[in-house]
Amino acid sequence: MIIPSILISCIILKSSAQILQLDVGKVQGFDYQTTKGDTAEVYLNIPYASPPVENLRFRRPRPAVEWSEIRDGKAFGPVCHPLVKEAVPSGAQASEDCLTLNIIRPKKQVPI
């Protein structure tokens, strides 16, 4: 009984998955249902600048590099290296390639 319900959940999640078109490429997101029954569109780990590594370290951020494939936006990206090691959440990975943002927005129109 558990297997069919998991399969149905996966099919529903897959069918409601969102693709966000940005100037630099496309991001595959997902719909998240809150405990109140509202639905949010979620897109995670979207680069907003090039990684500040090697000769880009300690310089102004450069624009994000464009990508042609659909980027997976269903998982959080790495956290930036903190000043103290204990600041990294348990199980999280720290990286210099951490200039990303997460977008979570209501699926339905809301008054502004």
Secondary structure, 3 states (H helix, E strand, C coil): CHHHHHHHHHHHHHHCCCEEECCCCEEECEEEECCCCCEEEEEEEEECCCCCCHHHCCCCCCCCCCCCCEEECCCCCCECCCCCHHHCCCCCCECCCCCEEEEEEECCCCCC
